[in-house]
Amino acid sequence: MNKLSDMDMLQDYEKDARMAALAYALIQTEIIDPALRKVLSKASHEAAESQQKAANLILSRGDRP
């Protein structure tokens, strides 16, 4: 059995938030409706903010994202 540390889980979350920000931004380019594009833009921005917070926490603990 492989036990994950808190840092492992935080690094996984940071990676997932990074990938979400990229995915939302990419999906936004495929949408024509301005209102829906705005929703995806906000989702991308929020995911990027979450990723930055997680990365900063990882860095403050002396590890790398």
N, C-alpha and C positions, 0 to 999 in steps of 0.2 A: 504494500500500500504506500502510495506517494502522498506525503503530507505537504500541503502548500503553506508557506508562511504568509503573514500579512503583507509583506513586501511583494511576494509573488502575485498575490491577488490585486494589489494596488497597481503593479506594473501591467497586469492583464487589463485592468479597467482603463488605464491610461492609453494603452494600445487600441482598445475597442472604441474609446471616445475619439481618438485620432482618426480611425478608420470611418467612424460615423460622420465626422465633419467632412471628410473627403467624399464620401458617398452622397451625402445630402447636396454638396456643391455640384457634383457630377449630375445627379438626377435633375437638379434645377435647370441645367442647360437643355434638358429635353422637354421642358414644360413651356407651353405657349401662354397659358392663362396667367395674367399678371398677379392675380390674388394668390394663386397657388404657388407661383414662383416666390412671392414674398414669404409665404409660410416656410418653404424649403430654405430660403435664405436665413430666416430666423433660426431654424433647426440647425443649420450648419454653424451659425455663429454661437449658439448655445453649446453645441458639442465641442467647438474649439475652446470656448471658455472653460468648460469642464475638464478638457484635456490639459489645459495650461495649469489649472489648479492642482490636478493630480501630479503633473510633471514637477511642479514646484515643491509639492510635498515630498515626492521621491528624492529630489535633489537636496532638500533640507535634511533628509535622513542619511545623506552621504552615499546615495546610490544613483544609478543612471536609469532614466526612463527607457 
